[in-house]
Amino acid sequence: MSHASRSNQHTRRRELYPCSGCKTRSLKCKVDVRSGRCGECVRRGRKCDLVVTSGEFRKSAQHRNRLRKDLKASLDNEERLFQELEKERAKTRRLQTQLEFAEKREGDAIEREFASIEEQEEMERQLQDNHVPVEVDVSLDVPLADDGCSFEFVSIPETIGIAEATADSS
C-alpha cells in the first residue's frame, strides 16, 4: 500500500471517528502528536476524549524519525556543497588575482614599448632637425667606356677546349 493511500485511509478514519467536540461542531479532528489530543481541543483549551492507539503513535514516531534522517542527510549534503562552494570561491579569487597581475604586466610591457618607440622617434626627429649632410664616396676604380658603361667582364675559360685537351691526354 502506498504512502498516499495509507495517509488517505488515516485521514478518513479520523474523519469517521472524531472526538466528541469536533463531532458536535462538524470539524475535522486532527491529533496533536505532543498532547495526544485533537488540534481543535488543544486550541480551545478543552478536554479531548479522542483515544490515540499505540500503533498510531508508533507510526508518528517512525515518520518523525524518517524526517530527522532526511533532515540530517540534507544538512550533510548542504555542508558538502558549502565546502565545494568555498573551494570554487577560493579558486575564483586566485584566478582573478592572476588575471589582474597578467593584465598589469601586459600593460607595463606596452608602456615600455611605447616609451621605446617615442624615444626612437625623438632620435629620428633630432637627426632630421640637425640636417647633417652625409658624404658618400661613390667613385669606382673601373675604367668606363665613352658612354659611361664599363666593358670589363669576367673572363670565362672555354670549357670545350679544356675538355678536348683532357680527353686527348688520356
N, C-alpha and C positions, 0 to 999 in steps of 0.2 A: 504494500500500500504506500503510495507516495506521500510525501510530507504535506502537500497541499490538501489532499483528500483527508488525511488524518486531522489536519487543522480545521477543515470544514466540519468534520464529524464532531470534533471537540466543541466548536462554536455552536453547532446545532444542539448538542446535548446541553450546553449551558443555557441556551435559549429555551429548551424544553423543561429544564429543571432550575429555574431561577429561585433566588431566595424570596421569602415572602414579601419583603419590602419592594423589591424590583417587580415582583409579580403583580402587586396591587397597583403600581404606578405604570405598568406596561413598559418598563425599561429593560435594556439589555443588561444582563447580570454578568459582570466580568470580575474574576477573582484577582485580588491584590496578593501577590506571592508573599510579601513580607508578613502581612497580617492574617492571611487565610480568609479574609472577608472580601465581599464584593466591593468594587470601587465606589459605587453609589453609597453604600452604607458607611464606608470609611469617610467619604466626602461630607456626608450629612451628620456624621458622628453617632450613628445608630448602631445598635447591636445587630449582627448579621447571623441568621440561622442557617446559612449555607454550610454544608459539610464538604470539605475537600478531602478526597481519598489520598492515601499514601502513594498510590500509583501516579496520581496527578502531580503530587509534589516531586516524585522521583523524575517524571518527565520534565518538569520545570527545572529541576536541578541539572539534569542532563543537558537540556537546552542552554542553560546558563554556562555550564562547563564548556560546551561546544563554542559558545560565543567568546568565552575567555581565551580558549585555544586559538580561535580565529583572530582575535584581537592581538594576542602575543605574536602570532605569525605575521600579521600585518605590521606591527611595530618593529619586528626584526627586519622585515623587508624594507620598511621605511628607513631604518638605521643604515642598512647596507646601501640603499640608494643615496642617502645623505653623504656617506663616505665616498661613494663614487662621484657625486656632485662636487665634493670638496677637492678630490683629485683633479677633476676636469677644470675647476676654477683655478687651481694652482698652475696647471698646465697652460691655461689661457693667460694668466698673469705673466708666466715665464715667456711665452711666445710674444706677448705684447712688448715686454722689455727688450727681447732680442730684436724685434722689428724696429722699435724706436732707435736702438743702438745702430742697426744696419742703415736706417734712413739717415741718422746723424753722420755716420761715417761716409755715406754716399754724398751727402750734402757738403761735407768738408772737402772731399775729393773734387767735387765740381767747383767749389770756391777756389781751390788751389789751381785747378786747370784754367779757370777764368783769369786769375791773377797772372798766371804764366803767359797766357795769350795777350793780356793787356801789356805786360812787360815787353813782350816781343814787338807788339805794335808800336809801343813808345820808342823802342830802339830803332825801328824802321823809320818812324817819323823824324827822329833826330838825325838819322843818316841822310834823309831826303832834305831836311832843312839845312844841313851843313853844305850840301852840294859840293862835295869834294870830287873833282874830276879824276877819273882813273885812266891812266895812260897804259895802253897795252901795245907791246911790240909785236907787229904782225909781219915783219919782214921775213922773206924766205931766202934761203941760200940757193935756190934752184934757178937756173937761168931761164928766162921767159922768151918765148918767140915774139915776133913783131906784133901779134895780136894780143899778147898778154897771157897766152897759154903755154904751159910747159910741154916740151916734147920729150922729156926724159921718161923713159919707160923701163920697167924691169925687164931685163933680157931673159927669155925663156930658151933653154937649150933645145935643140932639135932632138926629139926622142927617137925619131925614125932612124937617123944616122947612128945614134948610140946603140940602138937595139940591133942594127945590122952588124955593127962592128963587134958587138959582144957575141953574136951568133957565129961570125966568121972565125973568131979566135978559138972557139971551142973545138 
